[in-house]
Amino acid sequence: MSSIASPVTGRPAPALSKAEIRRIIFGLMMSMLLAALDQTIVATAMPTIGRDLGDVAHLPWVVTAYLLAATSATPLYGKLSDIHGRRPMLLVSISTFLVGSILCALAPNMLILILARFVQGVGGGGLLALSQTIAGDILSPRERASYQAYFATAFTTASLAGPILGGFFAQHLHWSMIFWINIPLGVAAFFMTNGPLKRLPRHERPHKLDIVGAVLLVASTSSLLLALSWGGSRFPWSSPEILGTFAAFAALMAAFFYRLKRVPEPLIPLEVLGNKVVLTATLAASLSVGLFLGLAIYAPILFETLRGLSASESGIALLPLMLGTVGGSLTAGRVMAKFKHYKRLPLALLPIAICAALVLMTGAGRLPVWALSLILSVISIALGTLLPIATLSIQNAVMPYQLGTALATANLCRQLGGAVFVAIFGAIIIGAGTHDVVGHIIAVDHAVLTGSFQIVFGFVALGSLAAFGTMVAMEERPLHGPSSKSAEAFTPVVGE
């Protein structure tokens, strides 16, 4: 059984039996499946959505609008769950995600789809963050490493089914099916989590919501993404419009950081980020998520536009990339549960990923499809090892009552990293087309597109190198838990 000490009373919370823990874990798995499938199923349908709605130039916003909303909502969910409890906020997250999915499926044009994806992102921002926080409430860090196999099942299912279903729906049915499929899954997630979470230990503490900080973060990030989206397509990079948008980003971001230092309880708590483990682990995970999402979203364009694959064939070709991340994550979770020096796995694999990205940078235009898929899987395996190590290291470094805020902050940065990398990759790849006066792509130069992907893979190599550096810098603290002798006297200190 698992018992968590209450930070408020100092007494242990009611112990949960193993059967109760498993029921909660299965409910969380369904929520994670909902969040993971949304990312993997959209990727292979993206080219078809752009063609069907007649607007390929703004296609990156189908992803970035979701990530922007999730970015701003994630820390709010963390604090709201600290105030009102994990269960009600997870149910709100699932419900909002379902409403957004219905709006996406009914969208008649790209603008409505982007707005609907924003609504969906408001709900999706809580799915993964709250699931991780709830796992932190009921399991010690070493126990969480052992349960990674359960969570990996959800991501494996999404990685296997997502690309194939997305390609099949787009080619043979209609792309709106990638959103309609969320409805039965979301309803199942709602009822699977509603009952078991009533037994969840409580760690509520009063918080103030930094709505102004959330608005500043979304406004500044939106300015950056607009500049990256419009630059080189709708306006020249040196135009007053693009330079002005970059200036707005800088001003809004400066105002955001000023607010972090001035308000009593900012959107991103400086106390949490002052913990070196939290800071370095968050940076590593943000790079991992950003690189993976960028590759997952734009690899289908490489397969379908440059290699002439159908949407269904592209989904199959994308499977190694999706499964690689799951395999890396599952392996890293097992390593953390059994070995003291758990950083060695990503430190060994990331240099290989850098070499793989350099191979793609120089030979992506000549390699056969199977080789492209294989090399992409090598990169994703290395990136996947960062995710459980970062999450469990953060959970291991903060007090129980800080779990919601710490993980929400980490997930905010992950979403932000994903949005920025998707926008950067989009600016590079979408810029390879010939645009009309409103920015719609009317022709694609295959030679230029090949060169654009070479630049993208160069970014992947640099990003992997940066992730390697953050892993080197991250302190490797022993995991505290019932199976760790050295951890019994270990007390995580915030602000070290």
C-alpha positions in Angstrom: 0.0 0.0 0.0 1.0 3.6 -0.5 0.8 6.3 2.1 1.7 10.0 1.5 2.3 12.4 4.4 0.1 15.4 4.4 2.1 18.7 4.3 -0.7 20.5 6.1 -1.3 18.2 9.1 2.0 16.3 9.1 0.0 13.1 9.5 -0.1 10.4 6.8 -3.0 10.5 4.4 -5.2 7.4 4.3 -3.3 4.5 2.7 -4.4 3.4 -0.7 -4.5 -0.3 -1.5 -2.7 -1.7 -4.5 -6.1 -2.4 -6.2 -7.1 1.3 -5.6 -3.8 2.5 -7.0 -4.2 0.3 -10.1 -7.8 1.7 -10.7 -6.5 5.3 -10.4 -3.5 4.4 -12.8 -5.9 2.9 -15.4 -8.0 6.1 -15.3 -4.9 8.2 -15.7 -3.8 6.0 -18.6 -7.1 6.8 -20.4 -6.6 10.5 -19.9 -3.0 10.2 -21.1 -4.2 8.2 -24.1 -6.6 11.0 -25.0 -3.8 13.6 -24.9 -1.2 11.5 -26.7 -3.6 10.4 -29.5 -4.5 14.0 -30.2 -0.9 14.7 -31.2 -0.1 11.5 -33.1 -3.4 11.3 -35.1 -3.3 14.9 -36.3 0.2 14.6 -37.8 -0.6 12.5 -40.8 -3.8 14.3 -41.6 -2.3 17.8 -41.6 -1.4 17.9 -45.4 -5.0 16.7 -46.2 -6.5 19.3 -43.9 -4.5 22.0 -45.6 -5.6 21.0 -49.1 -9.2 20.4 -48.1 -9.6 23.8 -46.4 -7.5 25.5 -49.1 -5.0 27.1 -46.7 -1.7 25.3 -46.3 0.2 28.4 -45.2 -1.6 28.7 -41.9 -1.5 24.9 -41.3 1.1 25.2 -38.5 -1.5 27.1 -36.4 -3.6 24.0 -36.2 -0.8 22.8 -33.8 0.4 26.0 -32.4 -3.1 27.3 -31.4 -3.5 24.1 -29.4 -0.1 24.4 -27.8 -0.6 28.1 -27.0 -3.9 27.4 -25.1 -2.4 24.4 -23.3 0.7 26.5 -22.4 -1.4 29.2 -20.6 -3.9 26.7 -19.1 -1.4 24.2 -17.7 -0.1 26.2 -14.8 -3.6 27.4 -14.0 -4.8 23.8 -13.8 -1.9 23.1 -11.4 -2.9 25.9 -9.0 -6.6 25.2 -9.3 -6.0 21.6 -8.5 -4.0 22.7 -5.4 -7.1 24.8 -4.4 -10.0 22.6 -5.4 -8.5 19.1 -5.7 -7.1 17.0 -8.6 -10.3 15.1 -9.4 -12.7 18.1 -10.2 -10.0 19.8 -12.3 -9.2 16.7 -14.3 -12.9 16.3 -15.1 -13.1 19.9 -16.2 -10.1 19.3 -18.4 -11.6 16.3 -20.1 -15.0 18.0 -20.6 -13.4 21.1 -22.2 -11.2 18.9 -24.4 -14.4 17.2 -25.7 -16.2 20.4 -26.4 -13.1 21.6 -28.4 -13.0 18.3 -30.3 -16.6 18.7 -31.4 -15.9 22.3 -32.6 -12.8 21.1 -34.5 -14.8 18.3 -36.3 -17.5 20.8 -37.4 -15.0 23.6 -38.5 -15.9 24.8 -42.1 -12.6 26.7 -42.6 -9.1 27.1 -41.3 -9.9 30.1 -39.1 -12.7 28.3 -37.2 -10.5 25.1 -36.9 -7.7 27.2 -35.4 -10.0 28.8 -32.9 -11.5 25.4 -32.1 -8.1 23.9 -31.5 -7.5 26.8 -29.0 -10.6 25.7 -27.1 -9.4 22.1 -27.3 -6.0 23.1 -26.0 -7.6 24.8 -22.9 -8.9 21.4 -22.0 -5.8 19.4 -23.1 -3.5 21.6 -21.0 -4.7 19.7 -17.9 -4.8 16.2 -19.2 -1.1 15.2 -19.0 -0.1 17.7 -16.2 -2.8 16.6 -13.8 -2.3 12.9 -14.6 1.4 13.3 -13.7 0.5 15.3 -10.6 -2.0 12.6 -9.4 0.6 9.9 -10.0 3.0 12.0 -7.8 0.3 12.2 -5.1 -0.1 8.4 -4.7 3.4 7.0 -5.5 6.9 7.7 -4.3 9.5 8.6 -7.0 10.9 5.1 -7.1 7.4 3.6 -7.3 6.6 6.0 -10.2 9.5 4.7 -12.1 8.2 1.2 -11.7 4.7 2.3 -13.0 6.2 3.8 -16.2 5.3 0.6 -18.0 1.6 1.4 -17.4 1.9 4.9 -18.7 4.0 3.8 -21.6 1.1 1.5 -22.7 -1.0 4.5 -23.3 1.7 6.3 -25.4 2.5 3.1 -27.2 -1.2 2.7 -28.2 -1.4 6.3 -29.3 1.9 5.9 -31.3 0.8 2.8 -33.0 -2.8 3.8 -33.7 -2.5 7.5 -34.2 -0.5 7.8 -37.4 -2.4 4.9 -39.1 -5.8 6.1 -38.1 -5.0 9.7 -39.0 -3.8 8.7 -42.5 -6.7 6.3 -43.0 -9.4 8.8 -41.9 -7.8 11.5 -44.1 -7.5 9.3 -47.2 -10.6 7.1 -47.0 -13.2 8.9 -44.8 -12.8 12.5 -43.7 -10.2 14.3 -41.6 -12.9 15.4 -39.1 -12.9 11.8 -37.9 -9.6 12.5 -36.1 -11.6 14.7 -33.8 -14.8 12.7 -33.6 -12.8 9.7 -32.3 -12.0 11.8 -29.1 -15.6 11.7 -28.0 -15.9 8.0 -27.0 -12.4 8.0 -25.6 -13.1 11.2 -23.6 -16.4 9.9 -22.2 -14.6 6.7 -21.1 -11.8 8.7 -19.5 -14.3 10.8 -17.6 -16.1 7.9 -16.0 -12.9 5.9 -15.4 -11.4 8.7 -13.4 -14.5 10.0 -11.6 -14.9 7.2 -9.1 -11.4 6.1 -8.3 -10.1 9.7 -7.7 -12.5 10.2 -4.8 -10.0 8.2 -2.7 -7.1 10.5 -3.8 -5.0 12.0 -1.0 -5.6 15.7 -0.6 -2.8 18.4 -0.6 -4.9 21.5 -1.1 -3.4 24.9 -0.4 -4.8 28.4 -1.1 -3.4 30.1 -4.2 -4.0 33.2 -6.2 -4.4 32.8 -10.0 -2.1 35.0 -12.1 -4.5 35.7 -15.0 -2.6 38.8 -16.1 0.6 36.7 -16.3 -1.1 34.1 -18.4 -2.4 36.7 -20.8 1.0 38.3 -21.1 2.6 34.9 -21.8 0.0 34.0 -24.5 0.2 37.5 -26.0 4.0 37.4 -26.2 4.2 33.9 -27.5 1.5 34.6 -30.1 3.5 37.6 -31.3 6.6 35.4 -31.8 4.6 32.7 -33.6 2.9 35.2 -35.8 6.3 36.7 -36.8 7.6 33.2 -37.6 4.4 32.3 -39.5 4.2 35.5 -41.6 7.9 36.1 -42.2 9.0 35.2 -45.7 5.4 34.3 -46.8 3.0 37.1 -46.2 5.6 39.8 -45.4 9.4 40.0 -46.0 11.5 39.3 -43.0 12.8 42.8 -42.9 9.4 44.4 -43.3 8.0 46.8 -40.7 5.2 44.3 -40.0 7.5 41.5 -39.1 10.0 43.7 -37.2 7.2 45.3 -35.3 5.8 41.9 -34.3 9.2 40.8 -33.0 9.4 44.0 -31.1 5.9 43.4 -29.6 7.1 39.9 -28.5 10.2 41.4 -26.8 8.1 44.0 -25.0 5.4 41.6 -23.8 8.0 39.1 -22.7 9.8 41.7 -20.7 6.5 42.7 -19.1 5.9 39.0 -18.3 9.3 38.6 -16.5 8.8 41.9 -14.7 5.6 40.6 -13.4 7.2 37.3 -12.2 9.4 39.3 -9.9 6.7 41.7 -8.6 3.6 39.7 -7.8 3.3 37.6 -4.7 2.3 34.4 -6.6 3.3 34.6 -10.3 2.2 32.3 -13.1 5.6 30.6 -13.0 6.8 30.5 -9.4 10.4 31.7 -9.1 10.8 29.5 -6.0 10.2 26.4 -8.0 12.4 27.4 -10.9 15.1 28.3 -8.4 15.5 24.6 -7.8 18.3 23.6 -10.1 16.9 20.1 -10.7 13.5 21.5 -11.8 15.2 24.1 -14.0 17.5 21.8 -15.9 15.0 18.9 -16.1 12.4 21.4 -17.5 14.8 22.7 -20.1 15.7 19.1 -21.2 12.1 18.0 -21.5 11.2 21.2 -23.4 13.9 20.5 -26.0 12.8 16.9 -26.2 9.1 17.7 -26.7 9.8 20.6 -29.1 12.1 18.5 -31.4 9.8 15.5 -31.3 6.6 17.5 -32.1 8.4 19.4 -34.9 9.5 16.2 -36.5 6.1 14.4 -36.0 4.2 17.3 -37.5 6.4 17.9 -40.6 7.8 14.5 -41.4 4.5 13.6 -43.2 5.2 16.5 -45.5 8.5 15.0 -46.3 7.0 11.6 -47.0 3.9 12.8 -48.9 5.3 15.8 -50.9 8.9 14.8 -51.6 8.5 11.0 -51.6 4.9 10.8 -53.1 3.5 8.6 -50.3 -0.3 8.5 -49.7 -1.7 9.7 -46.3 -2.0 6.0 -45.2 1.5 5.1 -46.3 2.8 8.2 -44.6 1.2 7.0 -41.4 3.0 3.7 -41.6 6.3 5.4 -42.4 5.8 7.7 -39.3 5.4 4.8 -36.9 9.1 4.3 -36.1 9.4 7.9 -35.1 6.4 7.6 -32.8 7.3 4.3 -31.3 10.9 5.3 -30.8 9.9 8.0 -28.3 7.8 5.5 -26.4 10.5 2.9 -26.4 13.1 5.4 -25.1 10.7 6.6 -22.4 9.8 3.0 -21.3 13.5 2.0 -21.1 14.5 5.1 -19.2 11.7 4.5 -16.7 13.0 1.0 -16.0 16.5 2.2 -15.7 15.5 4.8 -13.1 13.7 2.1 -11.1 16.8 -0.2 -11.0 19.9 1.9 -11.3 21.4 4.7 -9.3 23.0 6.6 -12.2 19.9 7.0 -14.4 21.4 9.9 -16.4 23.8 7.6 -18.3 21.2 6.4 -20.7 20.3 9.7 -22.3 24.0 10.8 -22.1 24.9 7.8 -24.2 22.1 8.1 -26.7 21.9 11.8 -27.4 25.3 11.9 -29.2 24.0 9.1 -31.4 20.9 11.2 -32.1 23.1 14.2 -33.1 25.0 12.0 -35.6 21.7 10.7 -37.0 20.4 14.2 -37.5 23.5 15.2 -39.3 23.1 12.1 -41.6 19.6 13.3 -42.4 20.8 16.9 -42.9 23.3 15.7 -45.6 21.3 12.8 -47.1 17.6 13.2 -46.5 17.0 13.8 -50.2 18.7 10.6 -51.3 17.9 8.1 -48.6 15.1 5.5 -49.2 11.9 5.8 -47.1 12.8 2.9 -44.9 16.1 4.4 -44.0 14.5 7.8 -43.3 12.1 6.1 -40.9 14.8 4.1 -39.2 17.1 7.2 -38.6 14.1 9.2 -37.3 13.4 6.4 -34.8 17.0 6.6 -33.6 16.5 10.3 -32.8 13.2 9.8 -31.2 14.5 7.0 -28.9 17.1 9.3 -27.5 14.6 12.2 -27.1 12.2 9.8 -25.4 14.7 8.9 -22.6 14.6 12.5 -21.4 10.9 12.6 -20.6 10.5 10.2 -17.7 13.9 11.2 -16.3 12.9 14.9 -16.3 9.4 14.3 -14.9 10.5 11.9 -12.1 13.5 14.1 -11.2 11.1 17.1 -10.8 8.8 15.0 -8.6 11.7 13.8 -6.6 13.0 17.4 -6.0 9.9 19.1 -4.6 7.6 18.7 -1.6 4.2 17.0 -2.1 2.2 20.3 -1.9 4.4 21.7 -4.7 3.8 18.9 -7.1 0.9 20.5 -8.9 2.7 23.8 -9.4 6.1 22.3 -10.3 4.7 19.8 -12.8 2.4 22.5 -14.3 5.4 24.8 -14.7 7.4 22.0 -16.4 4.5 21.2 -18.7 4.0 24.9 -19.5 7.6 25.1 -20.7 7.2 21.8 -22.6 4.1 23.1 -24.4 5.9 26.4 -25.1 8.9 24.6 -26.5 6.6 22.5 -28.7 4.9 25.6 -30.0 8.1 27.4 -30.7 9.8 24.5 -32.5 6.6 23.8 -34.6 6.5 27.4 -35.6 10.2 27.5 -36.5 10.0 24.3 -38.5 6.9 25.6 -40.1 8.5 28.9 -41.1 11.4 26.9 -42.7 9.3 24.3 -44.5 6.2 26.3 -45.4 8.5 29.0 -46.7 9.7 26.6 -49.4 6.4 27.2 -51.3 5.3 30.0 -53.7 2.7 32.1 -52.0 -0.1 34.3 -53.3 -0.9 37.8 -51.9 -2.6 36.4 -48.8 0.0 33.8 -48.0 -1.6 30.7 -49.4 0.8 28.3 -51.0 0.2 27.9 -54.7 3.3 25.8 -55.7 6.1 23.9 -54.1 9.7 23.8 -55.3 10.9 20.3 -54.4 14.6 21.3 -54.5 13.9 24.2 -52.2 11.8 22.0 -49.9 14.6 19.5 -49.7 17.0 22.2 -48.7 14.5 23.4 -46.1 14.4 19.9 -44.5 18.2 20.0 -44.4 18.0 23.1 -42.3 15.4 21.5 -40.1 17.6 18.5 -39.4 20.4 20.9 -38.6 18.2 22.4 -35.9 17.4 18.9 -34.6 21.2 18.3 -34.3 21.7 21.6 -32.4 18.6 21.0 -30.2 19.9 17.5 -29.3 23.3 18.9 -28.4 21.6 21.5 -26.1 19.5 18.7 -24.5 22.8 16.8 -23.9 24.2 19.9 -22.1 21.2 20.2 -19.8 21.4 16.6 -18.9 25.1 17.0 -18.0 24.1 20.0 -15.8 21.2 18.3 -14.0 22.0 17.0 -10.6 21.4 13.2 -10.3 19.7 13.0 -6.9 18.9 9.5 -5.5 15.2 8.6 -5.8 13.5 8.4 -2.4 11.0 5.6 -1.9 10.4 2.4 -0.1 12.9 0.4 -2.1 15.7 2.9 -1.8 17.9 2.6 1.3 19.8 5.7 0.6 16.7 7.7 0.1 15.2 7.1 3.5 17.1 10.1 4.9 16.9 12.1 1.8 14.8 15.3 2.0 14.3 17.4 -1.1 15.2 21.0 -0.6 13.5 23.6 -2.7 15.6 26.5 -3.8 19.0 24.8 -3.7 
